Amino acid sequence: MAARHVPPIRREMKTVKGETAVDILSLSRKVEKNRGFKYTGKILTAIGIALIMLFIYLSLAKVYPFNWQVVLRYRKLFLIGISVTMKLSAVSILISFALGLIFAVMKTSKIEFLKDISTMYVWIFRNMPLLVVILLTYYGVGSIFNFPRFWAAAIALSAFEGAYMTEIIRSGIEAVDSGEIEAAKSLGMSEYHIFSSVVFPQAVRIALPPLIGQMISLVKDSSLASVIALNELTMVGRQVGTSSFATFESYIVIAGIYLLLTSTLSALGRFLERRMRIP
């Protein structure tokens, strides 16, 4: 049987397809190889950090007798402190985000009176220490309206952090492309629907990284509620350290718990960033 004749053009196309497939395969292998190097580097970094921490701990153990049994003995108190800190942080995050959204809308409105109120709110709380805000709320306003310690701390944290969230959300709103807003107006959409369907989703997506950072800062700032004797994590650590003389161990545990809480919130933020990323 005579050999089948393949036209030169078709033969060249087959060669090009074959080379393309080889290039894609080699590229995918390189990507997998780089990913393997990346994970290996992270593992080695984690091992290095663990060894450094172990070296520091063993060096300190030579001059300081660690007593971790105290931490186990007061574990119920630490669990209560973690619970109060998480509740305080969650409530303050929700209220501060709502305040930030309201005042950001006021600051971007066309009504000068609303702009002035929002500007005044941001100016006051961004130029005042959080510790002073907590003390004023509990010993000042709280003494008039008889606020419990928890709600005094939540109100102070929310008002303080809400000023920062106002500027973050405001910058996200102003970063939305004005052409999309004009297109929505040309379609006959109302101002409410334009904001809720066009502006707000994009503003949140743009402002999400700094918002997560501000929420992490709020979790750490919640430790200042210990000045009004709120039974949160830092206050519990001080109580355990005072009663058992294991101050160093108590504060190491507190630092580890705060690291765990903030790292979890940071990981959640990265997950939301990937989910909300524009394809």
N, C-alpha and C positions, 0 to 999 in steps of 0.2 A: 504494500500500500504506500502510495506516495505521501511524503511528509506534508502536513498542512501548512500552507503559506500564510504567514501573519504579516499584514501590512506594517511598514516601518512606523507609521504614526501610532498604531495601536500598540506596537511593541514598546515604543517610547513611553506611552501612557502607563503601561504595566510597570515599567521600570521606575517611573516617577512615583506611582502608588506604593510600590515596594519600598522605595527609599523613604517616603513619608511615614509609612508604618514603622520602619526601623528607627526613624528620628523620634517618633512619639514614644516608642518603647524605651529608647535610651533616656529620653527626657524624664519619663515616669520613674525609671530606675534611679536617676540622679536625685529626683525629688524625694523618693523613699530613703535614699542614702543620707541626704541632708537632714531629713526628719529624724532618722536614727541618730545622727550626730547631735542634733538639737536635744533630744531626750537624754542621750548619754551625758551631755554637758550639764543638763539640769540635775541629773542624779549625782554627778560628781560634785557639783556645787552644794547640793543639799548635804552630802556626806562631809564635805569640807567644813560647812557651817556647824554641823553636829559635832565634829571633832574639836573645833575651836571652843564651842560652848562647853563640851565635856572637860576640856583642858582648864577653862576658867573656873568651872565648878570644883574640880579636884584641887585647884590652887587655893580657892577660898575655903574648901573643907579642911585644909591644913591649919587654918587660923580661926575658923568659925565652926563650932559644932552644930551642924544642921539637925533640926528635930522635926521631921516630917510627920511624926505621929500626932503632933498638935493639929496639923491641917486636917487629918482624918478625924480627929476628935470633934472638930468644929465644922465638919462638912455640911451639916444641916444649915448652919448659919450662912455659909458661903452659897448654898443653893437658894436661900431666901434672898441674899444680896443679888445674885444673878437674875432671879425672877423680877425683882423690883427694877433693876437696871434695864432689863429688856422691855418691861412695860412702860417705864418712863421714856425710853428712847423711841419706842413705837408710837406712843401717843404724841410725843413732841414732833416726830417726823411728819405725821399726818397733819397736825395743826400748823406747823411751820410751812409745809408745802401749800396748804390752803391759803395761809396768809400771804405767802410769796406770790401765788397766782393772782389773788385779788389785787394786791398793791402793784403788781407788774402790769395788770390790765389798766389800772388807774393811771399808772405812769406813762403808758403808751396811748392814753385816750386824748381826745382833742379838747377836753374840758380842763381849763387851767386850774380850777379849784381842786379837782381830783389829783392832778399832777402835783400841786403844792402839798397836799396832804401826804401823798406817797413819798415825795422827796423829804419831807420833814420826818416821817417815820424811819426811813432808811438812815437819814443823817443822825438821828438820836441814838439808835441802837447799834449802828456801826462805829460809833465814836464813844461807846461806853463799855467798860469791862463787864464780862458776863457775871463775875462774882458780885459786882455792885448791883447788877440787875436782879440777881437772885435775892440778895439781902433787902433791896428795896421792895421787891414783890412780897416776900414773906413777913418781914418786920414792919413794913410800911403799909402797903395796900392790903396785905393779908391780915394784919391786925384789925383793919376796919371791917373787912368782909368775912373774917374768920376762915381763911383758906386753910385746908389741911396741908401738911408738908408736901405731900405728893403733888397736889395740884398747883401749889405755889411754885415748885420746881418746874413742873410741866409748862406752866404759863410763861415763866421767865425764859426757859430754854426756847420755847416756840416763838416768842416775840423777838428774841435775840437772833436766832438762826433764820427766822422768817425774813429779816432785813437783808441778809446775804442771798437768800433764795429769790427775793424780789429782783435783785440785780441780775442774777443768773437767768431767770425766766424772761426778764425784760430783754436781755441781750439775745435770747433765743427767738423771741417774737420779732425783734427788729431784723434778725438775720434771714427771715423767710422772704423769698423772692416776691417783690411787689407785683411782678407780672402775673403770678398765679392768683393774687388777690384781685387784680383787675379782671382777669379771666372769669373768676367766680362772680364778680359783680355783673359782668356782661351776660352771664347766664341767668341773672335775676335772683341770685341767692341773697338772703337777708344777712344782716351783719352778724347775727347770732350763728347762723349756719356756716358762714364764712370762717368765723373764729373756731367753732367746734369741729368743723370738717376739714379745713384747709390749714389754718394758722396753728392751732393748738397741737395737733399731732406732730407737725414738723418742728415746732418750737421745742417740744419735749425731746424729740430725737436729737436735735442739735445740742440742747442744754443738758443731756443726760450725764455725760462724764463729770462736769463740775457739780451737778446735783448730787451724784453718788459720793463725790468727795466731801461735799458739805454735810451729807448725812453721816458719813464716817466721823467727821469732826464733831457732830452733835453727840454721837455715842460716847466719844472720849470726853466731851465737855460735861456730860451728865455726871461725871465724878465730882464736879464742884457742888452738887447738891448735898454733899456730906457736911457742908458748913452750916446747914440748917437741921442737921441731925436726921436726915432722911436715911432710912435703913437700906441704902443701896450698897453696891459691891465695895466701893472704897471705904464707906463707913464701917461695914462689917469687917474689912481687913484691919482697920484701926482698932476696932473693939477686940478682935482676936489677938492682935499684937500686944495690946495693953494688958489684957488679962493673962496671957500665957508667956509673955516676954519672947515670943517667937516672931518678932516684927519683920525680920528679913524674909523668913519663909512665907509669911502672910502676903507681903507685897510682891514676892515672886509669883505666887499663885494668882494674885490680882492682875499682874502684868500679862501672864499667860492667858487668862480668861479674856481680857480686853483684846489681845492679839487675835484670839480665836473669833471673837464677835466681829471685829472690824475686817478681818480677812474673809469671813463668810459674806459680809455685806459687799466687800470689794469683788468677790467672785460672782455674786449675784449681779452686780453692776456690769461686769464684763459679759455675762451671759445675755443680759438685756440689750447691751450694745450690739452684740452679734445678731440677735433676733430682730432688732429694729433698724439694722443697717440697710441703707438704700442699695438694692442690687445694681 
